[in-house]
Amino acid sequence: RTSGRYHFNGRVFTVELLPWTAGMPLRQPPGVLVFDADRLNFPFVCRRWNHGDWLCPLGMKGKKKVSDLFADLKYDSASKESAIMIVDVSRSGNEDGHVAAVMGERMDERYRITDITKNIIRIVYE
């Protein structure tokens, strides 16, 4: 697992692996996502959005197409093109794998912090 500062698609983000403690807030400031480190496997992949991408947004039941999420967030064409998908390649073995999050916006329910979480991956989108 590698912590550090990364550049992709003209954007900068920081990845940290941290121990989870009960006193840490689940609600994070805008641009910060926290994942259960046992659920989001390293290495994950960052890539641009593809038509057909979907996720199960945190707090919702069922799937949602990323294109519908973009509409909800009122993304224009340029915002869609610059959006970064965090992809869990361990589930499929390729970059078309499961979208774990839209960087800085929404994460998938399946990667959330739970009562048994020991470590987290915190991604700060700058």
Summary of the structure (lengths in Angstrom):
residues: 126
radius of gyration: 13.8
end to end distance: 20.8
largest distance: 40.0
contacts: 346
relative contact order: 0.31
helix: 15%
strand: 38%
